[in-house]
Amino acid sequence: MIENNYYSQDIHGPYERIGIGDLELEEGGTIPDCTLAVATHGTLNAARDNAILIPTWYSGSSRIMEQVYIGPGRALDPERYFIVLANQIGGGLSTSPHNTDGALGMAGFPKVRIGDDVRAQHRLLTAHFGIDTLALVVGGSMGAQQTYEWAVRYPDMVKRAAPIAGTARNTEHDFLFADTLIEAITTDPDFRSGRYLQSSDVSDGLRRHARLWTVMGWSPDFFRTGRHLAMGFESVQDFVERFMVAYFAPMDPNDLLCMAWKWQHADVGRHAGGDLKAALGRIRAKTFVMPISHDMFFPLADCRAEQAMIPGSEFRPIDSVDGHFGLFGYDPDYAAQIDAHLSELLAFDVT
């Protein structure tokens, strides 16, 4: 266990850390006294049927979800819904490598799958909040992976699903790119096989990690059209240093690696012996598949191919040259498109 003030209430709060007990993992082993960092907005109604779950993406926390996706008068309106923001295991706020003591801490942290996150969230919702119906599960990137897992694993509980900029089964191309993100960190000599003394020791690895994200996270059209300049940066290099490197530099390397492995191995097909179509065929939720037009991690074609396997689903792409990082809502047209689709989805009669 090491201290890292980046994962604090001042930066990512408010959130509550809620214990869900021991969590047995799909890859073997157990996380004892697993704790989820949770933020909630709104009030659960008497029928307990107005709950919305938003899981987090790689490197993201409940704070960014709140800032970009939730608000009065918006589709995800806390005056109408009880919105639960669940920070994923390994994300730094919930139980993670850097904040776990003993043999399971740091490099000793076990392999965690998307399914482990979803089972942990299910326990949180049912045992802690008394929720057995979700009006909507919506998430971006790794949050989309969790959304698919929810819809396949708990088809009777999830009434609507909106995976944004993510796939149900990670592709080989995406797996390979995530490998480069992992290698950027692990090849830093100061990484010391994951047993560094403080997160900032791995500054060179985190810098390389950030630069790779710049290449793939934003689209070529983002730079060609000068979107980085419109965001207030003087040049591409200024954008890399003051936005991308500044974003990743304070994070914990082992936490990032935990999430990266989980991201790489996402695959709901394992629920049907590897048959992706059969697994997606289990989904009963009304589903809007919502890729981002210029996303190079999860391209439109990959998302459309999966959407065709989901009964009654619809393909609702979001147009943004920001690419995968469109999720951060810097494109002024992004929020309006998200709200339009989610409002329509929430209006669907699913009785």
N, C-alpha and C positions, 0 to 999 in steps of 0.2 A: 504494500500500500504506500502511495506517495501523495503529497499534498499538491493540488492544482487549483488555484483560486479562480481559474476560468469557469469551472463548473460550480458556480455559486448562485445564490438567490439574486444577488445584485445584477448579474448578467442574464440569467435564464429564468428567474422567478417571475411571479410566485408559483411554486409547485410544492406538493406534499409527497413525502416519501412513505409509501404504504407497503408493509410487509405482506407477502402472500404465502409464506412458508417455504419449505424445501421444494425445489423444482428439479425433477428428474429430466435429463436431457436426451434428445433423440440419438445423439452420437455417443451416449454413455456418460456416466457420472452424474453428479447432482450439484446444483448451486444451493447451499444451505441458506435458509433465511433470505431468500431472494426478495429484493425490494424494488418496486417500480416508482419512479418519479412521475407524478400525475398532476395535471392542472385541469380544473373544471370550470365551465362557464354555463350560466343558466340554472334552471331548476328542473328536477325530474318531476313529471306530472303524476297525478294519482294513479293513472293507468299504467305508468312506467313504460310507455311506448314512444316516448319522444327523445330517446337517447341516440346520440351520434358519436361514433368513435373515430378519432383521427390519430393514427400511429405516425411516428416520426421517420424521417429519411436519414441517409448517411450524413453524419456530421451535424445534423439539424436537431433542434430541441423544440419543446412545446412553445417556447416564446416566439419563434419565427412563424409557427403555424397560426398562433393567435394573431400576430401582426398582419399576416398576408391574407388569411382566409376567413376570419371571424369578425362579426360586427353587427350592430343593430341595423336592420333594414337590408342586410345582405342575405344570401341564401342560407348561410350558416349563422342564423340569428339567435343569440343567447336569450332573447326574449321569448322565443318559441321553442327552443330545443335545449336539452341538457347535453352539453358537449364535453366529452371526455378526451383529453389529450394525453396519450400514454407514450412516454419516452422509452425507446427500445432498450433492451438489455445490451450493455456494451457501449451505449451512447455517451456515457460520462456522468449522467444524472442518476439513472437507475443503476442497479448492480453492474459494475464494470471492472475491467482489469485493474485500473489505477486505484479504485476505491475499495478493493477487496483485500482483506488481510490474510496472512498465512500462506500456505502452499498454493492456494488457488488464485492468489493475487498476481498481478503483472503478467509475466510470461507463462505462469502456471494456470492461467484462466482457461477453462474448458471450451471446446468448440460449441458454439450456439447456432441453432438453425432458426429460420423464420418461423417454423412451426413451434419452437419453444417460446418465442415471443408471443405468439397468438394464444397458446395454451395458458401462458402467464396472464395475458390480458383477459382471457375468458374467466379465469379464476377471480381476477380483480373485479370484473363487472358483476359476476353472479354472486360471489361470496361477500364482497365488500359493499357494493351498491345495490344488490338485489335486482339486477337487470337481467331479463331473459329474452329481450327483443331489442334489436338495433334497427332503428329507422334507416340508418345509413352508416356504412363504413366507407371512408374516403381518405386516400393518402397518396402522396407523390413519391416516385422513385422506389426506395426501399419501403416506403409507406404503401405504395401500390402493390409491392410483393406481399406485404402483410394483408392488404385488402383482398387479394386473390385467395390467400391462404384461409382467411376468415370465411369467405363465400363458399369455398370448397369443403372446408372442415366442419363448418356449422351452418349448413344450408337452410335449416329451419329457423335459425335465430336472426340471420341477416336478411332484411327485407329489400334493401337497395345497396348497390356497391358502385363506387366510382374510382377505379384505379387510374391515376394520373401519371403519365410519363414513366411507365414501368411495365414489366411483363410477368406472366405467371411462371414461366420457366426461363431462367437466364440463358442467353444465347452463348455460343462458343466465342463469338467475336467479343462480346461484352466481358466474358470470363477472362479472355486474354488481356484486355485493356486493364481490368482490375488487377491482374498480375503485375503490370508495370507500376501501378500505384503502390502495391505492396512492396515491390522491390525498391522503389524510391526510398522507402523508410528503412527496410531491413538491411540495405547495403551501406547505410551510414555506419562507419566504425564505432561511433558513440552510441549506437543502438544497443550494443553489447548483448545480443540475443534476447532483447526485451527486458534486460535487467539494469537499465539506466537508473541514475539516482534522482533525476527530475526530468519532466517532459521536455524542457527547453534544451537538454543535452543533445537532443536529436534534431537540432535546428536545420542542419543541411539536408537531412532526409525529408523533413517537413516542407522545406523550401522546394525541393524537387517534386514532391507530391503536389504542391500547390500549382507549380508550373504545368504539370501534366493535366491537372484539372482545367487549367486555362485553355489548353489546346482542345480538349474534348467537351468540356462543360458548356462552352459558348460556341456558337456556330461560326463558320467563316463569314457569313453575312452579317453577323453581329459586329465584327470588326470592319468589314467592307463598308457598311453603312454608317460607321462612326458612332455606334451606340455607346461605346466606352467613353467617347468624348462628351456625348450628351449627358452621361452620368457624372460629369465633372472632372474627368481625368485628362491630363495633358497629353498623354501618349500611351501606347500599348505597354511600354515598360513601367510607366507610372501606375497603370491599372494593375499590372501583375504585382508590383510591390505593395501598393497601398490598399488594394482590395483583396487579391487572391492570397498572397503570402501573409498579409495581416490577418486574414480569416483563419487560415489553418495553423499558423505559428503557435498559438497558445494551446492547441489541442494535445491530447495525450496519444502518443504513437500506438501503444498497445490497444487502446480503445478503438482507434481507427482500423487497426488490423482485425480486431474482433468483428467489427461491422463488415469489413471488406470480404472476409471469408464467408460470412452469412449471406451477403449479397451474391457472391459468386455461386453459391450452392442452392439458391432459391429454385424450387421446382415442385409445383403442386401435383405433377404427374406421379409422384411416389405414392399418392393416395390410391392410385389405380394401377399399380404394378408397372409404372413407367408410361402408361398410356395417357398422354396429355389431353387428348380429345375426350376420353372417358371421364377424366377428372373434372375438366371444365364443364362437362355435361351434367355434373351433379349440381351445378349452381342453380338455385331457385330465385335468387335475388334479381330484381330488375337492375340491369347493369349497363352503365355508360362507360365505355372504354375511351379514355381521354388522353391520347398522346399529344406531344408538342411537335409542331410541324418540322422544326429544324433540329430536333434532338438527335445527336449522334450516338448516344448510349442506347436508346430505345426507339429506333426509327419507326416511322408510320407503318411500313410493311410488316415488321415483326408484330406490332400491336394489332394490326388488322387481321393477321392470320389467326391469332388467338381469339379475337373477338368473334370470328366466324364460327368458333366451336362452342360459344356460350349461348344457350337457348334464350331467345327473346331479347338479346342484347342489342345495343346500338353503338355505332362508331362515331364519336364526337371529338374530332381533333381540335386542338387549340392552336391558333396561328400566332407564332412569335419567332422572330429571328434570334431571340436570346437563347434558343436551344434548350438544353436540359436545365440550365440555370434560369430559364423562364419561371421555374417554380418559386423563385425568390420574389417575384412580383414587381421587378423593376420596369418591365414593359407596361406602360400605362393602359394598354388595351387588354392585358392578361386578366385582371380581376373581373372585368365586365363579362368576358367570355366564360370564365369559371362560374360566376354567379348565374348566368343565363342557363347553362347546362344543369347545374345542381338544383336550381329552382324548379326546372322542368322535371328533373328526376324525383325530387321530393314531392312534387304534386301528383306523381303516378299513384294510382290506386293499386295497392298490392295486397288487398284483402282477398 
